[in-house]
């Protein structure tokens, strides 16, 4: 079982100090995929970095600017271009003069029928973040750690002074993350989980929900959960050909039905990986209605 952490003391728009070098302001955009809302992080004092400005909500921009006061924003860092993470970057950049750093999305194939696209298609970073790129300010150092899987352009940021990682949606304390092809990639996700685990961070700060303060067993449980889901797909196909639509309510019977569309996304991620590995055969491009069978 994944040892989820879900309790969080907060108020929308309030700036909370959550560590010696980190403050957080949570946007009022709760939902089945955003949990309590998007947590925007301010790193440092006086000269700061802002991570994941969040959705384009005027009230959230006002709260961020109030929290920043007269401080200088040196960098606006984006983990990925989903609509709850990056849209406010342009307005925050205009208000502060800071440049936006992130990764452009890789070209994608056609989105399968029955799946929603939650990308911020207007997102264009001023600068492309490179693996290992360093951002510095008084008393703080951030290093870019690409973590593709949830999206092709997902990047986390390590705060060296606190041995912490701002993990975006790559690892979240309250829930598993969605791996949705064609932009999401399950094989890349497993590799990224291994990279984060090997780094030995003391704390993970997801964009949604509370921090993960014991990352190693949490990541182990995350990986075990994905492998178990993979085994469930293979077991379902061992009983005969079927589709993702038919598998979701069976494999996710304990999950809130509102999350079944997201579950279908992640199930598709597993199927694409298994097809790529030659363990599953798909009667056409994998999709929600495509008939699947064991190889």
Helices and strands as residue ranges (DSSP letters): E 15-19, E 22-26, E 39-43, E 47-51, H 58-68, E 72-77, H 89-96, E 99-102, E 127-128, E 134-137, E 140-146, E 155-159, G 160-162, E 164-168, H 186-199, E 203-206, H 215-238, H 244-251, G 257-259, H 260-276, E 280-282, E 292-294
